[in-house]
Amino acid sequence: MSKSDQSFLRQFSLLIAGLGVLTLVLIFTAWTIYEHEPQEIDPNAAQHLSASLAPNGAVYAGNTGRAAMEAAQEAAAKAAAAQVAFGGSTDGKTIFNGVCTSCHTAGVLGAPKLGSKEAWAPRIAEGINTLVEHAINGYHGPDGNTMPPKGNYPSLNDAQVKAAVSWMVDQSK
């Protein structure tokens, strides 16, 4: 080997050794900083771990599985019922005040104003079932008026929508 090659190898070896030492210094510094940080103590860590490791589904087989499946469906139905708007109340005034008032008080998108007999008369003539159907499924009238499905409040059930429509009709006769 020539002297220039030996010089290169010596310098390259020193560079590699220096980078190795720098790496060790950085690792030691990071470890020291980490050790001095207060550790987060979560009393629910075990519960979170077991919940994350729990299976996300179930397999139902035979009569035992059928019974478990029916129990799961009942629990799901009860949970869904708890998610119904206004706690499942069918008080038309409560539902109107919570959902319908913003449009039916100001006449937004051609909504008939509450108590306006002339605006409600042709709609009432179509029948309560038609009004309820339009309120549940949405409606776009020929004169540009628009009723979004369930007043853009999808957690309302059909009975609640019917109660609100009936209450508005009673106030507008």
Buried (B, 14 or more C-beta within 10 A) or exposed (E): EEEEEEEEEEEEEEEEEEEEEEEEEEEEEEEEEEEEEEEEEEEEEEEEEEEEEEEEEEEBEEEEEEEBBEEEEEEEEEEEEEEBBBEEBBBBBBBBBBBBBEBBBEBEEBBBBBEEEEBBEEBBEEEEEEBBBBBBEBBEEEEEBEBBBBBEBEEBBEEBBBBBBBBBBEBBE
